[in-house]
Amino acid sequence: MNLHRLLLRRADRGQPVRIAQIGAGKFGSMFLHQARRTPGLHVAGIADLSIPRARAALARVHWPDGSYDAPDLDAVGRDGSTHLTEDALALIADPRIEVVVECTGNPAAGLRHARHAIAHGKHVVMVNVEADVLAGPLLAREAERAGVVYSMAYGDQPALVCEMVDTLRAGGFTVIAAGKGTKYLPHFHASTPATVWGFYGLTEDQAREGGMNPQMFNSFLDGTKSGIEMAAIANATGLAPPEDGLAFPPAGTSELPTVLRPHNEGGILPRKGMVEVVSSVRRDGSAIPDDLRWGVYAVFEGETDYARRCFTEYGVATDASGRYAALWRPYHFIGLELGVSVASAALRREPTGCADAWRADVVAVAKRPLEAGEMLDGEGGATVWGKCVPASRSRALQAVPIGLAHGIRLARGVAEGAILTEADAPLPESEPVAIRRAMVAAFG
């Protein structure tokens, strides 16, 4: 609880934490807005495939004109401005950079940037959860061996859940379940970029005017993003994924300790110690008044009569038995909170969540009957969605991870709802495939 003081010391010494940000999309823009207002942080360089798009993002988040016109990092050193570049690898390698923030959202790019940063002795804050789920345990091991930090992104839900789980465990409690909320109905799994705006109550023109990416928003809707985030939490905390994917039970905050307890005690969990996502609507589509759509939660156990008596005395939310209790946070600030991870990595050399094993994977599932010769279009697309399953099951099936299910042609037909395997969609040799195979070999 002293990060702000540590940042102020760096600011007072005229030695702010120097950051290279890769990608200036929505999440990255939110961080850029706050970074300029945080003493002790300096975004020295931003790499993006489109400099005009990066300039537009900076203008949108109120960076003053002229503050991002440094021709190189030498100029940044003189006047404290920011250098824009298309060359991410050169920016990452510069010895003046301390922390690399990877927020492209592209799994292949994320793996490449993270490994390059680690090789050059830079801490990595991995906003790119897609890349983390694809090979995060391997990246974390490589970072540890290099003496740098590899971290989840605070403000995103996985890191907030990891913090909550860690806090409870440090207090001596057993965590029964943890996860987040979302709006879910079973038919959302079939949504495509062509149908997504109807679920959000928007027209295509409204979405276009708002600069909204249909494939990205479809990933939020069709369950893929939820699966990715729960897999990241499982890999970082030791909580287990469900055997056949998330159940998305409807539950308000008052119902958390009742719904998310073991099934032999009236809940929906196969056993204690699971990740799960709760829906903000009932299966008939009706709203839950105290929903957790934007938030995170953890359910934990009072294992003695004394602990349960304390729960009662201090108004802790519990089930009827008083044994299972819940903590929750109703919303998250996304990129607006990312500076916590940057400061923690640079000043305390601690991650805000980090994979330590391969426990969960997110596998590609057919949204409809697919025919031989069809091309997969990846996360949020029209062909597949991502299901969170145990890593052991994924390996046994030789399942295609959602992070690699893009631009691959099917060798044979696949039934709707089936998990795609490498026999269905052979993976071509590539850098991300090689990194993934190395991760599976090391942690499988």
BELQUIPE-V344618 format. One record per run of one state. SS is the DSSP state (H for helix, E for strand, C for the rest). FROM is the first residue (numbers start at 1). TO is the last residue. If there is no record, write none. Layout:
((SS | FROM | TO) (SS | FROM | TO))
This chain:
((C | 1 | 2) (H | 3 | 12) (C | 13 | 16) (E | 17 | 22) (C | 23 | 25) (H | 26 | 35) (C | 36 | 40) (E | 41 | 47) (C | 48 | 50) (H | 51 | 60) (C | 61 | 69) (E | 70 | 70) (C | 71 | 72) (H | 73 | 79) (C | 80 | 82) (E | 83 | 85) (C | 86 | 87) (H | 88 | 93) (C | 94 | 98) (E | 99 | 102) (C | 103 | 106) (H | 107 | 119) (C | 120 | 122) (E | 123 | 126) (C | 127 | 128) (H | 129 | 146) (C | 147 | 149) (E | 150 | 152) (C | 153 | 156) (H | 157 | 170) (C | 171 | 173) (E | 174 | 182) (C | 183 | 185) (H | 186 | 190) (C | 191 | 195) (H | 196 | 200) (C | 201 | 203) (H | 204 | 209) (C | 210 | 213) (H | 214 | 221) (C | 222 | 223) (H | 224 | 237) (C | 238 | 239) (E | 240 | 240) (C | 241 | 249) (E | 250 | 250) (C | 251 | 252) (H | 253 | 259) (C | 260 | 261) (E | 262 | 262) (H | 263 | 265) (C | 266 | 268) (E | 269 | 269) (C | 270 | 273) (E | 274 | 279) (C | 280 | 280) (E | 281 | 281) (C | 282 | 286) (E | 287 | 287) (C | 288 | 295) (E | 296 | 301) (C | 302 | 304) (H | 305 | 313) (C | 314 | 317) (E | 318 | 318) (C | 319 | 323) (E | 324 | 329) (C | 330 | 333) (H | 334 | 337) (C | 338 | 338) (H | 339 | 348) (C | 349 | 359) (E | 360 | 366) (C | 367 | 369) (E | 370 | 370) (C | 371 | 374) (E | 375 | 377) (C | 378 | 383) (E | 384 | 390) (H | 391 | 397) (C | 398 | 398) (E | 399 | 399) (C | 400 | 400) (E | 401 | 401) (H | 402 | 404) (C | 405 | 405) (E | 406 | 409) (C | 410 | 413) (E | 414 | 414) (C | 415 | 418) (E | 419 | 419) (C | 420 | 420) (E | 421 | 421) (C | 422 | 430) (H | 431 | 443) (C | 444 | 444))
